[in-house]
């Protein structure tokens, strides 16, 4: 009886250049994701450091504004308003940078 030849399944092959390109794209994506997570951590730290008495998630039943960018996909919620009357100028600038969706008075 003749022996049947069964071809080996073809394995996936790609060049070293393709591997480097994929690793570069993966590294960029992971770096961007880490930057977003750090932004969320900084937002939470800011709220904790001000005991939540100057940060208002929503006002009088109005809809909470969405967090900027892709932060809602990571579970972050927006902040309606921040009271900067008892904050230093540096803290006010930090609040504006961390919470672009919040209403923060500019005259402080």
N, C-alpha and C positions, 0 to 999 in steps of 0.2 A: 504494500500500500504506500503510495507516495506521501511524503510529508507536506502538509499544507503550510504555506508561508503566510504568516499574519503580520502585516505591516505594523510597526510601532506607531502609536499615536504621536502626531507631530507636537512637539513642545513649543511653547511660546519663546521666541527669540527676539532680542532687540539689541541695539548697539549700546556701547558705553556712553556715547553722547546722549542718547535717549534717557538712559538711567540718570545721568547728571542733570538733565533738564527736568525730569520728574522730581528728583530730590530737591532741586532748587525751588520748584513750584510748591512742593510740600512744605519746605522750610519757610517760604514767604507766607503761606496760608497759616501755618502754626504761629508764626511771629505776630501776624495780624490778629489772630484769635487771642493770643496772650495779651496784646495791647488792649483789646476790648475788655477782657476779664480784669485787667489792672484798673481800667477806668471805672468799672463797676465797684471794685474794692475801694477805690479812692472816694467814690460817691457815698458808699456806706460808712466809711470812716468819718467823712465830713458830717454826715447826719448824726452819727454816734457822738462825735466830739462836741456837737451843739445841743445834745440831749433832746433833739427833736422839737424843742420849743420854738425854734425860729424857722423850721422847715415844715411846710404844709403840703401834704400829698394832694389834697383836693380842697376846694373852697365851696362851702354851702351847697353840697350835692351836685356841683357841676362835674362834668366828665374830666377825668384826669388826663392831661396831655400825654401823648406817648413819649417814651424816652427816645433820644435821637438815634439815628442810624439803625444798626442791627441789634442794639441793646435789648429791645423787646424779645427778640428771638432767644436771647440768653436769660430771659426771665426778669429783666429789669423793668421797673415801672417808672413813669414820669413823675415829676414834682411840679405842683401847681405854682407855688410861690415860696420865696425865701425872704424873711425879714432881716435886713442887713443893718438895722438901726444901732445894734449893739456890737457890730463887728468892726474890726480894723479894715483899712483899705486893702491889705493883703488878703484877708479872709474874704472880702467882697469880690476881689478879682478871682480868687480861687473858686468861689461859688459860681460866678459867671462862666468860668472855664468848664467846671464839672457839670453844671446844670444849664445847658443852653436853652432848654425848653421852658425853664421856670421864669416867672415874672419877677424881676429884680429891679428895684428903682435905680436909675442911673445918677441921681443927684446926691448920692451918699458919698 
